């Protein structure tokens, strides 16, 4: 078993080591948003499906020695395509949705090596079964997930912080060569075991299917029933949906960093390892109870949004993901076929994973104007449990659901109180859950009913029907809660709601009956990106983060008289256009086409500004880089970077390489204003380190004065070579004193950027 174990482990390690590596290469080329990673995951799942299909059809249609020859041709071609470093020609600006360009890029750069590696698990297990008849290969599947998990955990903890991207790519290439050696020895074992005229493996003859009874979900030696094959697809699809939905949620409300990609995916793989190692690790009753509790926690976190503490969000969402995936993969393992049909089993599992990825990455943005996948995934999972309860007549499932209801009865008020106390969050929706009697009575009745039937030792069909009906009732209740949340979250009129590759955008209409306070507000995900009063006299006021007392407002006021050239990264509502005077030129870089559309249709800052305004669509860094490469410097008097107030920050805009571009776009005495207001990240040490690297002076201005409700507390940093500018009275008086105890940060580069050290 050792040669096959080494091959499977190495292949799985390389398979999942390359995922965050290639993500780091292309993330800056497509805006640095969470949609990049979601699309990458879709690609990995689709190619994994192709690899599993190749393993299935080659092992069922080709003779063993033919399999060896074909596989080694593919391995040789993979080695010929090394290294995997993507060409910078892919950085060409692309307006609109870049999903397809990302998929094509990945296919060209790592498509074939990833395809060959993805076939390793089922193919090596099939070869092992042929050379070791009678020995179960399923633990090798758990081992492959151990390799995958180790790769994911070691990347942010070791490889990312110690080696540059290029060195990582070279190390990965060397690892692929080592994998070929291991795979060659396994092929040699199969070649020796199979005679030259060995027949193609014949499909297993069909026998009549017997329904799974009791709590024994294993299919055994019978022909797999169609319902079970459907579950082979549905259960991994649900797990995949929850994986990507949780990753999206964390990336949107915390940051787009490898840790928050790796954590959900690691937990997802860990459930595969646990469940496929042995059936004893998954207990239906325990994990069903925990699932009910996890769903209740999610029901509280979703309305709280970014007001909930970061650590609570991370723990709540990832713990629920782990429990839900344990249920999906635990039930999947109970439905496993005999080894003779393992390739078709894994093929359908990978098809389910790819289906889930497609639904989240492609279908959901086209269907929904908001993120609904997490709720829908949990909802469908409760329905699947109801189907399993009916099919398997499982007391464990219904007892677990009843116990979960009891746990929720006691835990939910505590959670609500915790969220109220820690974040000030409150919602009328929580009134639905204030009365614990519903949970107590429901849970007790179910438990009493189950115990009564157990005491009578009845296993009648009507009893199993009652059990399944209760789990279905849980499904209906969960769906009702989510529907109520969807309909109650927007208590204010929504003028526009859109969703695309870059996230969700909503424009709210507040106080339309109040002429003085009537305003429109733009929300990107959970972050306000500006507001504007509707009344013409108030519509030119500098609101939210851009008041005259803010860092950028003071900087605008201290610029020299005469025509000014201003640059802005991040359009939002266009609030900074209020500072544009006659003769000024304002150049705005915006990557999201939907933002420009809303800024022009729902807000009037761009129309009312006296400056000449150009909106340049595309990633700001790439567009400025192209301008510099073309020999054109914009010679900005001030360049405002306003892309970091949201929680999912584009890290590639705060690296040494990015600042080199900015400095070539501003005048020698120009100013770079960086908006670093952020709930979870302290970006001040990062900007200070960049300023020190380029021998620039820096002033940090925190404006906590909020004289009006429509002016927000902000922190801006002004970076410049012009010391006289920072010494002006207004800026000097507002500048914070240096903090001797402040954290220091390493210099961020395209090869290295660590967010862990600056978490608040």
C-alpha positions, 0 to 999 in steps of 0.5 A: 500500500505504501507506494500508492499512499505516497503517490496519492498523498503527494498528488493531493498535496500538490493539487491543493498547494497550487490553488492559493498559489495561482490565486495570489498570482492572478488576484491583483489582475482582476481587482483583488475581490472575492469573486476571483477566488470563487471563480478559481474554486469553480475551475478547480471543481470543474477540472476535478470532475474532468479528472474523475471522469478520466479515471472512471472511463479509462479504468472501465474501458481500457486494459491496465497496460493501456491505462499506464501508457495513456497516463504517462503520456499525460504526465509527460505533457504536464512536465513539458508545460512547466513552469506554471507561472502565468504570463503577465500578458493576461493583465490586459484590462477587461471591462465587465465580468472577468469570469470567463477570462479567469477560467481561460487563464487557469486552463492555459496555465495549470489546466493539464497538470491540475487535470492529471493530478485530480485523477490521482485519487480514484485512479490510484485507488482503482489500480490498488484494488486491481493489484490488491484484491479484497483490500478496501481502498477507501482509507486511501481516499481519506489519505488524499484529503490529509494531503490536501488539508496539509497543503492548505494549512501549510501554505499561509503558515509557511510557504506564503511567508517564507518564499516568493511566488516565483520560488513557490512556483519552482518548488511546485514544479519540482514536486510535480516531477517527484510525483511522476516518479512515485506514479511511475512505480505504481504503474510498474506494479500494475504493469507487472500484475496485468498480463499483456492480454488482460481483458478490460474490466467488465462492469459488475452484473446488476442485481435487484436493489434492496432499500436501505433499512434502519440506520444502515445506509451502506449500499453493500453489494447490491446495485445502487438505487437511483435515489442513492445515486441522486444523493451521491450528487446532491450531498456534495453539491450542498456541501460545495454550495455551503463552502463557497457561500461561507467563503464569500461571506467571510471575504466580503465582510472581513478581507480577501486573504488566503487565510479566509480562503483556506480556513473554510476549504480546510474544514471542508476537506477535514470532514472528508478525512474524518468521514471516509476514515471510518463510519464511527466518526460520524454520529447521525444524532450528534451532528443533526443536533449540532446542525440545528444549533448551527442553523440557528446561529447563522439565522442570528449572524446574517441580520447582524452583518458586519456589526457582529464581532469579527471573531464571532462571525468567523467562528459561527460561519465556519463551525456551521460549515464544518457541521453541515459538511460532516452531515453531507459527507457522513451520509455520503460515506454511508451510501458508498458502493463496493470498491468495484464501483468506486470510480463512478461513485467518486465521479458523481461526487465530483459532479456534485461539487462542480454543480455546487460551484457553478451554482454559486459562481455563475448562476447565483449572481445572474439570479439573485441581487443579494447573497442567498446561497448560504441560506438556500444551502442550509435550507436544502440540507434540512430537506435532504435530512428529511429524505434520509429520515424517510428512506432509512427510517432513522430514529437518530436523525429525528432524535438529533433534530429534537435535541437540537431544538432543545439546545437552541431554546437555551442557547439562542437567547444567550447568543442574542444577548451577546450580539446585543451587548457586543455590537449594539445590534438589535432587530425586530426579527429577533422577536420571532425567537424571544419566546423559548417555549416554542423550542422547548415544547417542540423538542420535548414532544419529539423526544417524548414521542420517540422514547414512547415508540422506542419503548413499544419497540415499534418500527412500523412505517407510520412511525418512520413517517412521523419521524421524517415528517418532523425533520421536514417540519424543521425544513419548513421552519428554517425556510420560513425564517430565511424568507422572513429575514429576506423580506424584513432586512430592507425596511427602507425603500430600495431604489436599485439592487444589483449583484455581479462579480464584484459584489452586491450594490444597493441604493436606499431611499431614506425619508422621502417625505422629509424634504430636508433629510431626504437622501440616497445611500449606496451600500456595497456589501455591508459597507456604506460607500457614500450618501447624497441629499436629494434637495439641491441646496444640500446635494453639494455637501461633502458627506460621510468620509469626505467632510472638510474636516477629514484628512482628504478635505484638509488636503484639498484645502491646502493644495495650491491655487489655480487649476488642480489635477486630482486622481481618485481610486474608487468612485463610490457615489462620486462624493469627492467631486464636490471639491472640484473647482472650475478649471480642475481635472478629476480622473476617477478609476473604477473597476465595477461598471455597476458602480459607475452606472449607479453614480450617474443614475442615482446620484448627482455629484458628478453632474454638479461638479465644476471640474472636468471629470473622466471615469476610467473603467478598470483596475486602478493599478493596471490602468495607471501602470498602462499609462506609465508604460505608455509614457504618460504621467497624469501629474496629479497634485493629489491622488486619493486611494479610497478603496480600503474602507470596505472590509474586503480590501484590495491588497494589491493596491498597497504594495511597494510595486503599487506605490512605485506606480503612484509616485510616477503618476503624481507631481514631485511634490504631490500628495497621496491620500490613503483612506484607512478607516476599517472595522477589522484592519489597522492599515496605518503600519502598512502605509507608514512602512511604505512611506519609509521605504520611499523616504516619504513624510506621512501624516495620520489624520483621524477625524472623530468629530461628527457635527452632523449625522451625515458626517462619519468618523474617518482616518486618512493618511497623507503621504508626500515628499513635500514636508512644507505641505504637511507643516501647514497649520491646519494639517499639522494641528490635525495630525496625530502624534506618532505612537511609540508603541504602535505595531510595525508591519513588514514591507508589503510587496506583490510577493508578500502581504500579511494581514494577520499582524494588522488585525484589530 
